[in-house]
Amino acid sequence: MTQLTHSDDVVLLTVPADGGYLGVLRTATAGLAARLHFALDEIEDLRIAVDEACAMLLAIATPRAELECRFAVTDDALTVEVSVATVRGARLPSESSFAWKVLTALTTSAAADATGRSATIRLLTRRTGS
């Protein structure tokens, strides 16, 4: 993943872990990617990837949890990190699952970390030609 420096912009959004709020995260994703001059198809791919990552997390979220979304904007890339508190024993889909194939096809890289109490998915997308 990209290391953050003091010159990077970071945007933090927290929304209820409910599918009805994913539009907020998709809109923020599109706006930040547009700020980096991503092509329209790159913006749409990233919106889909963020939506898929959030859907994976919503499936294992605790009741009344919140999705915490951290956007790190660099000169040529956008890193999106989404986290949620999880139910005991929760597991993300395996990296060979269709959901992970979607994430890796639509982003430069995707990674996840799940502890016993929370799960995080990190997506890095570099602008084409970077």
N, CA, C and O atoms as a Tinker XYZ file with bonds, in Angstrom:
   520  protein
     1  N      0.830000   -1.168000    0.000000    73     2
     2  CA     0.000000    0.000000    0.000000    64     1     3
     3  C      0.886000    1.247000    0.000000    63     2     4     5
     4  O      2.066000    1.189000    0.347000    81     3
     5  N      0.308000    2.342000   -0.385000    73     3     6
     6  CA     1.017000    3.607000   -0.439000    64     5     7
     7  C      1.222000    4.151000    0.976000    63     6     8     9
     8  O      0.298000    4.128000    1.788000    81     7
     9  N      2.428000    4.640000    1.274000    73     7    10
    10  CA     2.700000    5.293000    2.543000    64     9    11
    11  C      2.179000    6.721000    2.492000    63    10    12    13
    12  O      2.343000    7.409000    1.484000    81    11
    13  N      1.557000    7.164000    3.564000    73    11    14
    14  CA     1.047000    8.524000    3.620000    64    13    15
    15  C      2.148000    9.474000    4.060000    63    14    16    17
    16  O      2.985000    9.126000    4.893000    81    15
    17  N      2.144000   10.659000    3.504000    73    15    18
    18  CA     3.065000   11.703000    3.926000    64    17    19
    19  C      2.241000   12.899000    4.382000    63    18    20    21
    20  O      1.017000   12.898000    4.253000    81    19
    21  N      2.901000   13.908000    4.909000    73    19    22
    22  CA     2.174000   15.082000    5.385000    64    21    23
    23  C      1.488000   15.837000    4.254000    63    22    24    25
    24  O      0.560000   16.603000    4.511000    81    23
    25  N      1.916000   15.643000    3.013000    73    23    26
    26  CA     1.311000   16.359000    1.895000    64    25    27
    27  C      0.062000   15.658000    1.362000    63    26    28    29
    28  O     -0.633000   16.204000    0.506000    81    27
    29  N     -0.230000   14.454000    1.859000    73    27    30
    30  CA    -1.420000   13.731000    1.417000    64    29    31
    31  C     -2.665000   14.316000    2.070000    63    30    32    33
    32  O     -2.616000   14.798000    3.202000    81    31
    33  N     -3.770000   14.271000    1.355000    73    31    34
    34  CA    -5.056000   14.674000    1.904000    64    33    35
    35  C     -5.767000   13.424000    2.399000    63    34    36    37
    36  O     -5.785000   12.403000    1.712000    81    35
    37  N     -6.345000   13.499000    3.577000    73    35    38
    38  CA    -7.085000   12.376000    4.135000    64    37    39
    39  C     -8.488000   12.849000    4.475000    63    38    40    41
    40  O     -8.671000   13.874000    5.130000    81    39
    41  N     -9.481000   12.084000    4.018000    73    39    42
    42  CA   -10.884000   12.374000    4.295000    64    41    43
    43  C    -11.442000   11.182000    5.060000    63    42    44    45
    44  O    -11.285000   10.037000    4.637000    81    43
    45  N    -12.091000   11.454000    6.181000    73    43    46
    46  CA   -12.699000   10.408000    6.996000    64    45    47
    47  C    -14.208000   10.566000    6.992000    63    46    48    49
    48  O    -14.733000   11.651000    7.244000    81    47
    49  N    -14.899000    9.473000    6.704000    73    47    50
    50  CA   -16.365000    9.472000    6.747000    64    49    51
    51  C    -16.815000    8.282000    7.575000    63    50    52    53
    52  O    -16.269000    7.186000    7.449000    81    51
    53  N    -17.804000    8.499000    8.417000    73    51    54
    54  CA   -18.388000    7.414000    9.193000    64    53    55
    55  C    -19.887000    7.440000    8.945000    63    54    56    57
    56  O    -20.546000    8.468000    9.102000    81    55
    57  N    -20.412000    6.276000    8.551000    73    55    58
    58  CA   -21.841000    6.149000    8.284000    64    57    59
    59  C    -22.348000    4.882000    8.966000    63    58    60    61
    60  O    -21.565000    3.971000    9.233000    81    59
    61  N    -23.648000    4.812000    9.252000    73    59    62
    62  CA   -24.189000    3.571000    9.801000    64    61    63
    63  C    -23.914000    2.404000    8.846000    63    62    64    65
    64  O    -23.929000    2.568000    7.626000    81    63
    65  N    -23.664000    1.236000    9.419000    73    63    66
    66  CA   -23.413000    0.040000    8.610000    64    65    67
    67  C    -24.750000   -0.494000    8.101000    63    66    68    69
    68  O    -25.278000   -1.497000    8.580000    81    67
    69  N    -25.259000    0.211000    7.127000    73    67    70
    70  CA   -26.560000   -0.086000    6.539000    64    69    71
    71  C    -26.458000    0.237000    5.052000    63    70    72    73
    72  O    -25.941000    1.288000    4.675000    81    71
    73  N    -26.942000   -0.653000    4.224000    73    71    74
    74  CA   -26.856000   -0.472000    2.783000    64    73    75
    75  C    -27.422000    0.841000    2.284000    63    74    76    77
    76  O    -27.014000    1.332000    1.232000    81    75
    77  N    -28.347000    1.408000    3.017000    73    75    78
    78  CA   -28.954000    2.677000    2.625000    64    77    79
    79  C    -27.978000    3.845000    2.638000    63    78    80    81
    80  O    -28.256000    4.886000    2.043000    81    79
    81  N    -26.852000    3.691000    3.301000    73    79    82
    82  CA   -25.870000    4.771000    3.393000    64    81    83
    83  C    -24.689000    4.597000    2.441000    63    82    84    85
    84  O    -23.800000    5.447000    2.403000    81    83
    85  N    -24.667000    3.513000    1.676000    73    83    86
    86  CA   -23.528000    3.283000    0.787000    64    85    87
    87  C    -23.430000    4.328000   -0.315000    63    86    88    89
    88  O    -22.340000    4.585000   -0.825000    81    87
    89  N    -24.538000    4.925000   -0.685000    73    87    90
    90  CA   -24.521000    5.985000   -1.693000    64    89    91
    91  C    -23.639000    7.150000   -1.286000    63    90    92    93
    92  O    -23.010000    7.783000   -2.135000    81    91
    93  N    -23.588000    7.437000    0.005000    73    91    94
    94  CA   -22.734000    8.510000    0.510000    64    93    95
    95  C    -21.266000    8.182000    0.219000    63    94    96    97
    96  O    -20.510000    9.040000   -0.237000    81    95
    97  N    -20.877000    6.945000    0.484000    73    95    98
    98  CA   -19.487000    6.542000    0.247000    64    97    99
    99  C    -19.165000    6.469000   -1.243000    63    98   100   101
   100  O    -18.065000    6.829000   -1.662000    81    99
   101  N    -20.123000    6.005000   -2.043000    73    99   102
   102  CA   -19.900000    5.969000   -3.505000    64   101   103
   103  C    -19.728000    7.382000   -4.055000    63   102   104   105
   104  O    -18.873000    7.619000   -4.909000    81   103
   105  N    -20.535000    8.315000   -3.570000    73   103   106
   106  CA   -20.446000    9.697000   -4.040000    64   105   107
   107  C    -19.123000   10.330000   -3.630000    63   106   108   109
   108  O    -18.493000   11.022000   -4.430000    81   107
   109  N    -18.700000   10.101000   -2.394000    73   107   110
   110  CA   -17.408000   10.629000   -1.937000    64   109   111
   111  C    -16.271000   10.037000   -2.759000    63   110   112   113
   112  O    -15.333000   10.744000   -3.128000    81   111
   113  N    -16.353000    8.749000   -3.043000    73   111   114
   114  CA   -15.333000    8.080000   -3.853000    64   113   115
   115  C    -15.237000    8.738000   -5.226000    63   114   116   117
   116  O    -14.143000    9.057000   -5.691000    81   115
   117  N    -16.368000    8.937000   -5.863000    73   115   118
   118  CA   -16.384000    9.535000   -7.201000    64   117   119
   119  C    -15.834000   10.955000   -7.174000    63   118   120   121
   120  O    -15.065000   11.341000   -8.054000    81   119
   121  N    -16.221000   11.725000   -6.176000    73   119   122
   122  CA   -15.761000   13.104000   -6.086000    64   121   123
   123  C    -14.255000   13.199000   -5.893000    63   122   124   125
   124  O    -13.595000   14.029000   -6.519000    81   123
   125  N    -13.713000   12.354000   -5.031000    73   123   126
   126  CA   -12.269000   12.385000   -4.791000    64   125   127
   127  C    -11.491000   11.870000   -6.000000    63   126   128   129
   128  O    -10.435000   12.408000   -6.332000    81   127
   129  N    -12.002000   10.840000   -6.656000    73   127   130
   130  CA   -11.339000   10.326000   -7.856000    64   129   131
   131  C    -11.373000   11.370000   -8.970000    63   130   132   133
   132  O    -10.402000   11.510000   -9.713000    81   131
   133  N    -12.469000   12.097000   -9.094000    73   131   134
   134  CA   -12.561000   13.162000  -10.099000    64   133   135
   135  C    -11.549000   14.263000   -9.794000    63   134   136   137
   136  O    -10.961000   14.843000  -10.706000    81   135
   137  N    -11.352000   14.543000   -8.521000    73   135   138
   138  CA   -10.362000   15.555000   -8.118000    64   137   139
   139  C     -8.960000   15.175000   -8.598000    63   138   140   141
   140  O     -8.132000   16.040000   -8.883000    81   139
   141  N     -8.708000   13.859000   -8.682000    73   139   142
   142  CA    -7.409000   13.360000   -9.161000    64   141   143
   143  C     -7.369000   13.219000  -10.682000    63   142   144   145
   144  O     -6.378000   12.752000  -11.244000    81   143
   145  N     -8.448000   13.626000  -11.337000    73   143   146
   146  CA    -8.550000   13.555000  -12.796000    64   145   147
   147  C     -8.538000   12.122000  -13.307000    63   146   148   149
   148  O     -7.962000   11.835000  -14.356000    81   147
   149  N     -9.183000   11.215000  -12.553000    73   147   150
   150  CA    -9.355000    9.851000  -13.039000    64   149   151
   151  C    -10.293000    9.906000  -14.239000    63   150   152   153
   152  O    -11.154000   10.782000  -14.322000    81   151
   153  N    -10.126000    8.981000  -15.156000    73   151   154
   154  CA   -11.040000    8.860000  -16.289000    64   153   155
   155  C    -12.396000    8.384000  -15.770000    63   154   156   157
   156  O    -12.478000    7.775000  -14.704000    81   155
   157  N    -13.455000    8.665000  -16.527000    73   155   158
   158  CA   -14.801000    8.292000  -16.088000    64   157   159
   159  C    -14.928000    6.800000  -15.812000    63   158   160   161
   160  O    -15.572000    6.411000  -14.837000    81   159
   161  N    -14.327000    5.954000  -16.650000    73   159   162
   162  CA   -14.426000    4.513000  -16.406000    64   161   163
   163  C    -13.648000    4.101000  -15.151000    63   162   164   165
   164  O    -14.048000    3.162000  -14.463000    81   163
   165  N    -12.559000    4.781000  -14.848000    73   163   166
   166  CA   -11.807000    4.506000  -13.618000    64   165   167
   167  C    -12.627000    4.903000  -12.391000    63   166   168   169
   168  O    -12.616000    4.204000  -11.378000    81   167
   169  N    -13.325000    6.010000  -12.487000    73   167   170
   170  CA   -14.174000    6.458000  -11.386000    64   169   171
   171  C    -15.275000    5.439000  -11.136000    63   170   172   173
   172  O    -15.531000    5.067000   -9.991000    81   171
   173  N    -15.920000    4.992000  -12.192000    73   171   174
   174  CA   -17.001000    4.017000  -12.036000    64   173   175
   175  C    -16.480000    2.693000  -11.480000    63   174   176   177
   176  O    -17.133000    2.081000  -10.635000    81   175
   177  N    -15.308000    2.242000  -11.946000    73   175   178
   178  CA   -14.713000    1.009000  -11.413000    64   177   179
   179  C    -14.453000    1.133000   -9.915000    63   178   180   181
   180  O    -14.714000    0.203000   -9.152000    81   179
   181  N    -13.945000    2.270000   -9.508000    73   179   182
   182  CA   -13.646000    2.477000   -8.095000    64   181   183
   183  C    -14.927000    2.546000   -7.263000    63   182   184   185
   184  O    -14.976000    2.017000   -6.153000    81   183
   185  N    -15.947000    3.185000   -7.789000    73   183   186
   186  CA   -17.239000    3.227000   -7.085000    64   185   187
   187  C    -17.782000    1.809000   -6.876000    63   186   188   189
   188  O    -18.275000    1.482000   -5.797000    81   187
   189  N    -17.689000    0.983000   -7.900000    73   187   190
   190  CA   -18.160000   -0.402000   -7.805000    64   189   191
   191  C    -17.326000   -1.177000   -6.786000    63   190   192   193
   192  O    -17.869000   -1.953000   -6.000000    81   191
   193  N    -16.018000   -0.972000   -6.797000    73   191   194
   194  CA   -15.133000   -1.672000   -5.865000    64   193   195
   195  C    -15.445000   -1.279000   -4.420000    63   194   196   197
   196  O    -15.493000   -2.142000   -3.543000    81   195
   197  N    -15.657000    0.008000   -4.166000    73   195   198
   198  CA   -15.993000    0.460000   -2.815000    64   197   199
   199  C    -17.329000   -0.141000   -2.394000    63   198   200   201
   200  O    -17.475000   -0.583000   -1.254000    81   199
   201  N    -18.288000   -0.162000   -3.282000    73   199   202
   202  CA   -19.589000   -0.753000   -2.986000    64   201   203
   203  C    -19.445000   -2.234000   -2.637000    63   202   204   205
   204  O    -20.054000   -2.709000   -1.679000    81   203
   205  N    -18.649000   -2.955000   -3.404000    73   203   206
   206  CA   -18.431000   -4.389000   -3.159000    64   205   207
   207  C    -17.724000   -4.617000   -1.828000    63   206   208   209
   208  O    -18.096000   -5.516000   -1.073000    81   207
   209  N    -16.716000   -3.815000   -1.537000    73   207   210
   210  CA   -15.998000   -3.939000   -0.267000    64   209   211
   211  C    -16.954000   -3.694000    0.903000    63   210   212   213
   212  O    -16.940000   -4.431000    1.889000    81   211
   213  N    -17.768000   -2.672000    0.785000    73   211   214
   214  CA   -18.725000   -2.364000    1.855000    64   213   215
   215  C    -19.747000   -3.494000    2.017000    63   214   216   217
   216  O    -20.109000   -3.837000    3.142000    81   215
   217  N    -20.207000   -4.065000    0.927000    73   215   218
   218  CA   -21.157000   -5.178000    0.997000    64   217   219
   219  C    -20.540000   -6.362000    1.733000    63   218   220   221
   220  O    -21.215000   -7.029000    2.517000    81   219
   221  N    -19.263000   -6.624000    1.483000    73   219   222
   222  CA   -18.570000   -7.703000    2.182000    64   221   223
   223  C    -18.534000   -7.423000    3.689000    63   222   224   225
   224  O    -18.723000   -8.332000    4.497000    81   223
   225  N    -18.295000   -6.184000    4.053000    73   223   226
   226  CA   -18.211000   -5.821000    5.463000    64   225   227
   227  C    -19.579000   -5.796000    6.133000    63   226   228   229
   228  O    -19.708000   -6.195000    7.291000    81   227
   229  N    -20.598000   -5.332000    5.422000    73   227   230
   230  CA   -21.942000   -5.283000    6.000000    64   229   231
   231  C    -22.426000   -6.679000    6.384000    63   230   232   233
   232  O    -23.167000   -6.835000    7.355000    81   231
   233  N    -22.012000   -7.685000    5.632000    73   231   234
   234  CA   -22.444000   -9.059000    5.884000    64   233   235
   235  C    -21.932000   -9.605000    7.213000    63   234   236   237
   236  O    -22.493000  -10.565000    7.741000    81   235
   237  N    -20.874000   -9.008000    7.760000    73   235   238
   238  CA   -20.286000   -9.514000    9.005000    64   237   239
   239  C    -20.285000   -8.475000   10.127000    63   238   240   241
   240  O    -19.674000   -8.689000   11.175000    81   239
   241  N    -20.965000   -7.360000    9.908000    73   239   242
   242  CA   -20.986000   -6.264000   10.886000    64   241   243
   243  C    -21.861000   -6.593000   12.087000    63   242   244   245
   244  O    -22.848000   -7.322000   11.987000    81   243
   245  N    -21.468000   -6.035000   13.220000    73   243   246
   246  CA   -22.297000   -6.167000   14.415000    64   245   247
   247  C    -23.547000   -5.309000   14.253000    63   246   248   249
   248  O    -23.559000   -4.379000   13.447000    81   247
   249  N    -24.593000   -5.614000   15.010000    73   247   250
   250  CA   -25.782000   -4.757000   14.971000    64   249   251
   251  C    -25.414000   -3.323000   15.381000    63   250   252   253
   252  O    -24.625000   -3.116000   16.303000    81   251
   253  N    -25.982000   -2.363000   14.701000    73   251   254
   254  CA   -25.772000   -0.933000   14.965000    64   253   255
   255  C    -24.317000   -0.492000   14.808000    63   254   256   257
   256  O    -23.904000    0.503000   15.402000    81   255
   257  N    -23.544000   -1.222000   14.017000    73   255   258
   258  CA   -22.142000   -0.847000   13.758000    64   257   259
   259  C    -22.093000    0.358000   12.830000    63   258   260   261
   260  O    -23.098000    0.761000   12.244000    81   259
   261  N    -20.902000    0.916000   12.714000    73   259   262
   262  CA   -20.661000    2.013000   11.775000    64   261   263
   263  C    -19.551000    1.611000   10.813000    63   262   264   265
   264  O    -18.581000    0.960000   11.200000    81   263
   265  N    -19.708000    2.005000    9.569000    73   263   266
   266  CA   -18.642000    1.851000    8.580000    64   265   267
   267  C    -17.756000    3.076000    8.678000    63   266   268   269
   268  O    -18.232000    4.206000    8.564000    81   267
   269  N    -16.489000    2.857000    8.886000    73   267   270
   270  CA   -15.530000    3.948000    8.912000    64   269   271
   271  C    -14.751000    3.896000    7.606000    63   270   272   273
   272  O    -14.119000    2.887000    7.293000    81   271
   273  N    -14.796000    4.967000    6.858000    73   271   274
   274  CA   -14.157000    5.012000    5.554000    64   273   275
   275  C    -13.099000    6.115000    5.549000    63   274   276   277
   276  O    -13.382000    7.272000    5.858000    81   275
   277  N    -11.893000    5.732000    5.196000    73   275   278
   278  CA   -10.759000    6.657000    5.169000    64   277   279
   279  C    -10.243000    6.724000    3.737000    63   278   280   281
   280  O     -9.825000    5.717000    3.166000    81   279
   281  N    -10.279000    7.910000    3.173000    73   279   282
   282  CA    -9.787000    8.148000    1.817000    64   281   283
   283  C     -8.457000    8.879000    1.922000    63   282   284   285
   284  O     -8.388000    9.935000    2.552000    81   283
   285  N     -7.413000    8.350000    1.328000    73   283   286
   286  CA    -6.115000    9.025000    1.289000    64   285   287
   287  C     -5.832000    9.397000   -0.162000    63   286   288   289
   288  O     -5.741000    8.533000   -1.034000    81   287
   289  N     -5.695000   10.696000   -0.405000    73   287   290
   290  CA    -5.504000   11.217000   -1.751000    64   289   291
   291  C     -4.038000   11.624000   -1.919000    63   290   292   293
   292  O     -3.529000   12.454000   -1.166000    81   291
   293  N     -3.371000   11.039000   -2.902000    73   291   294
   294  CA    -2.009000   11.433000   -3.239000    64   293   295
   295  C     -2.038000   12.039000   -4.636000    63   294   296   297
   296  O     -3.110000   12.200000   -5.220000    81   295
   297  N     -0.880000   12.373000   -5.171000    73   295   298
   298  CA    -0.833000   13.002000   -6.494000    64   297   299
   299  C     -1.433000   12.137000   -7.592000    63   298   300   301
   300  O     -2.054000   12.654000   -8.520000    81   299
   301  N     -1.254000   10.823000   -7.494000    73   299   302
   302  CA    -1.672000    9.948000   -8.590000    64   301   303
   303  C     -2.502000    8.748000   -8.155000    63   302   304   305
   304  O     -2.756000    7.849000   -8.957000    81   303
   305  N     -2.929000    8.723000   -6.889000    73   303   306
   306  CA    -3.651000    7.540000   -6.409000    64   305   307
   307  C     -4.660000    7.904000   -5.335000    63   306   308   309
   308  O     -4.568000    8.944000   -4.684000    81   307
   309  N     -5.619000    7.017000   -5.176000    73   307   310
   310  CA    -6.611000    7.131000   -4.125000    64   309   311
   311  C     -6.635000    5.801000   -3.384000    63   310   312   313
   312  O     -6.848000    4.748000   -3.985000    81   311
   313  N     -6.414000    5.858000   -2.074000    73   311   314
   314  CA    -6.519000    4.672000   -1.231000    64   313   315
   315  C     -7.790000    4.810000   -0.412000    63   314   316   317
   316  O     -8.021000    5.835000    0.230000    81   315
   317  N     -8.608000    3.775000   -0.440000    73   315   318
   318  CA    -9.850000    3.758000    0.324000    64   317   319
   319  C     -9.746000    2.602000    1.310000    63   318   320   321
   320  O     -9.506000    1.458000    0.924000    81   319
   321  N     -9.929000    2.916000    2.580000    73   319   322
   322  CA    -9.864000    1.912000    3.639000    64   321   323
   323  C    -11.182000    1.941000    4.381000    63   322   324   325
   324  O    -11.545000    2.959000    4.970000    81   323
   325  N    -11.906000    0.826000    4.357000    73   323   326
   326  CA   -13.210000    0.743000    5.000000    64   325   327
   327  C    -13.123000   -0.293000    6.119000    63   326   328   329
   328  O    -12.642000   -1.408000    5.917000    81   327
   329  N    -13.603000    0.103000    7.317000    73   327   330
   330  CA   -13.550000   -0.777000    8.485000    64   329   331
   331  C    -14.910000   -0.854000    9.157000    63   330   332   333
   332  O    -15.730000    0.058000    9.047000    81   331
   333  N    -15.136000   -1.970000    9.861000    73   331   334
   334  CA   -16.372000   -2.150000   10.608000    64   333   335
   335  C    -16.117000   -3.098000   11.776000    63   334   336   337
   336  O    -15.273000   -3.989000   11.690000    81   335
   337  N    -16.852000   -2.898000   12.864000    73   335   338
   338  CA   -16.845000   -3.858000   13.966000    64   337   339
   339  C    -17.591000   -5.095000   13.490000    63   338   340   341
   340  O    -18.623000   -4.993000   12.828000    81   339
   341  N    -17.057000   -6.271000   13.833000    73   339   342
   342  CA   -17.640000   -7.511000   13.319000    64   341   343
   343  C    -18.169000   -8.398000   14.435000    63   342   344   345
   344  O    -17.768000   -8.285000   15.593000    81   343
   345  N    -19.069000   -9.273000   14.056000    73   343   346
   346  CA   -19.581000  -10.275000   14.986000    64   345   347
   347  C    -18.470000  -11.283000   15.279000    63   346   348   349
   348  O    -17.549000  -11.455000   14.481000    81   347
   349  N    -18.565000  -11.929000   16.401000    73   347   350
   350  CA   -17.558000  -12.913000   16.798000    64   349   351
   351  C    -17.439000  -14.022000   15.750000    63   350   352   353
   352  O    -18.442000  -14.556000   15.279000    81   351
   353  N    -16.217000  -14.352000   15.401000    73   351   354
   354  CA   -15.962000  -15.429000   14.450000    64   353   355
   355  C    -16.184000  -15.048000   12.990000    63   354   356   357
   356  O    -16.120000  -15.905000   12.109000    81   355
   357  N    -16.440000  -13.784000   12.731000    73   355   358
   358  CA   -16.725000  -13.341000   11.356000    64   357   359
   359  C    -15.493000  -13.529000   10.475000    63   358   360   361
   360  O    -14.359000  -13.353000   10.920000    81   359
   361  N    -15.735000  -13.883000    9.238000    73   359   362
   362  CA   -14.655000  -14.035000    8.263000    64   361   363
   363  C    -15.066000  -13.372000    6.954000    63   362   364   365
   364  O    -16.222000  -13.431000    6.536000    81   363
   365  N    -14.099000  -12.750000    6.335000    73   363   366
   366  CA   -14.327000  -12.188000    5.004000    64   365   367
   367  C    -14.294000  -13.312000    3.987000    63   366   368   369
   368  O    -13.721000  -14.368000    4.254000    81   367
   369  N    -14.897000  -13.106000    2.828000    73   367   370
   370  CA   -14.805000  -14.127000    1.783000    64   369   371
   371  C    -13.335000  -14.401000    1.441000    63   370   372   373
   372  O    -12.481000  -13.526000    1.586000    81   371
   373  N    -13.057000  -15.607000    0.994000    73   371   374
   374  CA   -11.676000  -15.964000    0.645000    64   373   375
   375  C    -11.226000  -15.165000   -0.575000    63   374   376   377
   376  O    -12.045000  -14.686000   -1.359000    81   375
   377  N     -9.919000  -15.031000   -0.719000    73   375   378
   378  CA    -9.380000  -14.252000   -1.833000    64   377   379
   379  C     -9.626000  -14.907000   -3.186000    63   378   380   381
   380  O     -9.384000  -14.291000   -4.224000    81   379
   381  N    -10.103000  -16.146000   -3.185000    73   379   382
   382  CA   -10.448000  -16.798000   -4.452000    64   381   383
   383  C    -11.932000  -16.630000   -4.788000    63   382   384   385
   384  O    -12.396000  -17.127000   -5.814000    81   383
   385  N    -12.675000  -15.931000   -3.925000    73   383   386
   386  CA   -14.108000  -15.741000   -4.155000    64   385   387
   387  C    -14.363000  -14.738000   -5.278000    63   386   388   389
   388  O    -13.480000  -13.976000   -5.670000    81   387
   389  N    -15.590000  -14.760000   -5.780000    73   387   390
   390  CA   -15.978000  -13.820000   -6.832000    64   389   391
   391  C    -15.841000  -12.381000   -6.350000    63   390   392   393
   392  O    -15.391000  -11.514000   -7.100000    81   391
   393  N    -16.229000  -12.123000   -5.094000    73   391   394
   394  CA   -16.152000  -10.757000   -4.561000    64   393   395
   395  C    -14.717000  -10.238000   -4.621000    63   394   396   397
   396  O    -14.492000   -9.089000   -4.999000    81   395
   397  N    -13.758000  -11.063000   -4.255000    73   395   398
   398  CA   -12.361000  -10.623000   -4.304000    64   397   399
   399  C    -11.866000  -10.462000   -5.735000    63   398   400   401
   400  O    -11.048000   -9.587000   -6.019000    81   399
   401  N    -12.350000  -11.288000   -6.617000    73   399   402
   402  CA   -11.970000  -11.144000   -8.035000    64   401   403
   403  C    -12.455000   -9.800000   -8.568000    63   402   404   405
   404  O    -11.766000   -9.153000   -9.356000    81   403
   405  N    -13.642000   -9.382000   -8.135000    73   403   406
   406  CA   -14.162000   -8.067000   -8.525000    64   405   407
   407  C    -13.245000   -6.969000   -7.999000    63   406   408   409
   408  O    -12.865000   -6.066000   -8.744000    81   407
   409  N    -12.890000   -7.044000   -6.720000    73   407   410
   410  CA   -12.041000   -6.005000   -6.124000    64   409   411
   411  C    -10.689000   -5.914000   -6.812000    63   410   412   413
   412  O    -10.216000   -4.816000   -7.104000    81   411
   413  N    -10.069000   -7.043000   -7.071000    73   411   414
   414  CA    -8.736000   -7.008000   -7.682000    64   413   415
   415  C     -8.787000   -6.637000   -9.160000    63   414   416   417
   416  O     -7.807000   -6.128000   -9.704000    81   415
   417  N     -9.913000   -6.884000   -9.810000    73   415   418
   418  CA   -10.044000   -6.509000  -11.221000    64   417   419
   419  C    -10.272000   -5.006000  -11.378000    63   418   420   421
   420  O     -9.870000   -4.421000  -12.383000    81   419
   421  N    -10.911000   -4.382000  -10.392000    73   419   422
   422  CA   -11.307000   -2.989000  -10.513000    64   421   423
   423  C    -10.343000   -2.009000   -9.862000    63   422   424   425
   424  O    -10.500000   -0.799000  -10.029000    81   423
   425  N     -9.352000   -2.494000   -9.128000    73   423   426
   426  CA    -8.410000   -1.622000   -8.426000    64   425   427
   427  C     -6.984000   -2.038000   -8.737000    63   426   428   429
   428  O     -6.749000   -3.108000   -9.298000    81   427
   429  N     -6.037000   -1.192000   -8.372000    73   427   430
   430  CA    -4.626000   -1.535000   -8.527000    64   429   431
   431  C     -4.249000   -2.631000   -7.552000    63   430   432   433
   432  O     -3.517000   -3.555000   -7.908000    81   431
   433  N     -4.745000   -2.537000   -6.312000    73   431   434
   434  CA    -4.533000   -3.598000   -5.331000    64   433   435
   435  C     -5.629000   -3.559000   -4.288000    63   434   436   437
   436  O     -6.238000   -2.519000   -4.033000    81   435
   437  N     -5.870000   -4.723000   -3.686000    73   435   438
   438  CA    -6.871000   -4.851000   -2.631000    64   437   439
   439  C     -6.298000   -5.768000   -1.564000    63   438   440   441
   440  O     -5.639000   -6.763000   -1.867000    81   439
   441  N     -6.559000   -5.419000   -0.315000    73   439   442
   442  CA    -6.080000   -6.228000    0.801000    64   441   443
   443  C     -7.103000   -6.149000    1.923000    63   442   444   445
   444  O     -7.916000   -5.226000    1.974000    81   443
   445  N     -7.056000   -7.125000    2.819000    73   443   446
   446  CA    -7.993000   -7.141000    3.940000    64   445   447
   447  C     -7.300000   -7.620000    5.193000    63   446   448   449
   448  O     -6.285000   -8.316000    5.157000    81   447
   449  N     -7.889000   -7.220000    6.298000    73   447   450
   450  CA    -7.404000   -7.644000    7.600000    64   449   451
   451  C     -8.631000   -7.830000    8.480000    63   450   452   453
   452  O     -9.450000   -6.921000    8.615000    81   451
   453  N     -8.754000   -9.009000    9.075000    73   451   454
   454  CA    -9.877000   -9.269000    9.965000    64   453   455
   455  C     -9.344000   -9.804000   11.281000    63   454   456   457
   456  O     -8.676000  -10.837000   11.320000    81   455
   457  N     -9.646000   -9.095000   12.352000    73   455   458
   458  CA    -9.297000   -9.564000   13.683000    64   457   459
   459  C    -10.556000  -10.173000   14.273000    63   458   460   461
   460  O    -11.547000  -10.334000   13.561000    81   459
   461  N    -10.545000  -10.501000   15.507000    73   459   462
   462  CA   -11.737000  -11.061000   16.124000    64   461   463
   463  C    -12.839000  -10.051000   16.330000    63   462   464   465
   464  O    -13.985000  -10.429000   16.574000    81   463
   465  N    -12.510000   -8.746000   16.234000    73   463   466
   466  CA   -13.498000   -7.717000   16.553000    64   465   467
   467  C    -13.778000   -6.734000   15.431000    63   466   468   469
   468  O    -14.760000   -5.994000   15.491000    81   467
   469  N    -12.938000   -6.714000   14.413000    73   467   470
   470  CA   -13.157000   -5.773000   13.306000    64   469   471
   471  C    -12.556000   -6.323000   12.027000    63   470   472   473
   472  O    -11.748000   -7.252000   12.037000    81   471
   473  N    -12.973000   -5.727000   10.937000    73   471   474
   474  CA   -12.443000   -6.092000    9.619000    64   473   475
   475  C    -12.223000   -4.815000    8.833000    63   474   476   477
   476  O    -12.982000   -3.853000    8.949000    81   475
   477  N    -11.164000   -4.824000    8.028000    73   475   478
   478  CA   -10.809000   -3.673000    7.198000    64   477   479
   479  C    -10.477000   -4.164000    5.801000    63   478   480   481
   480  O     -9.801000   -5.178000    5.627000    81   479
   481  N    -10.957000   -3.437000    4.815000    73   479   482
   482  CA   -10.592000   -3.697000    3.414000    64   481   483
   483  C     -9.948000   -2.432000    2.888000    63   482   484   485
   484  O    -10.499000   -1.340000    3.032000    81   483
   485  N     -8.761000   -2.580000    2.267000    73   483   486
   486  CA    -8.014000   -1.466000    1.688000    64   485   487
   487  C     -7.961000   -1.619000    0.176000    63   486   488   489
   488  O     -7.602000   -2.675000   -0.345000    81   487
   489  N     -8.323000   -0.546000   -0.515000    73   487   490
   490  CA    -8.296000   -0.529000   -1.970000    64   489   491
   491  C     -7.373000    0.604000   -2.413000    63   490   492   493
   492  O     -7.508000    1.737000   -1.951000    81   491
   493  N     -6.461000    0.303000   -3.285000    73   491   494
   494  CA    -5.573000    1.314000   -3.859000    64   493   495
   495  C     -5.829000    1.371000   -5.354000    63   494   496   497
   496  O     -5.810000    0.342000   -6.030000    81   495
   497  N     -6.067000    2.553000   -5.867000    73   495   498
   498  CA    -6.250000    2.738000   -7.300000    64   497   499
   499  C     -5.342000    3.871000   -7.761000    63   498   500   501
   500  O     -5.421000    4.995000   -7.266000    81   499
   501  N     -4.492000    3.554000   -8.707000    73   499   502
   502  CA    -3.613000    4.559000   -9.312000    64   501   503
   503  C     -4.255000    5.011000  -10.619000    63   502   504   505
   504  O     -4.867000    4.221000  -11.338000    81   503
   505  N     -4.102000    6.283000  -10.904000    73   503   506
   506  CA    -4.618000    6.849000  -12.155000    64   505   507
   507  C     -3.870000    6.207000  -13.310000    63   506   508   509
   508  O     -2.660000    6.000000  -13.225000    81   507
   509  N     -4.570000    5.890000  -14.384000    73   507   510
   510  CA    -3.956000    5.311000  -15.565000    64   509   511
   511  C     -2.865000    6.229000  -16.078000    63   510   512   513
   512  O     -3.054000    7.443000  -16.158000    81   511
   513  N     -1.722000    5.651000  -16.427000    73   511   514
   514  CA    -0.608000    6.427000  -16.933000    64   513   515
   515  C      0.309000    6.893000  -15.843000    63   514   516   517
   516  O      1.288000    7.587000  -16.117000    81   515
   517  N      0.015000    6.525000  -14.577000    73   515   518
   518  CA     0.851000    6.933000  -13.453000    64   517   519
   519  C      1.896000    5.885000  -13.162000    63   518   520
   520  O      2.699000    6.052000  -12.244000    81   519
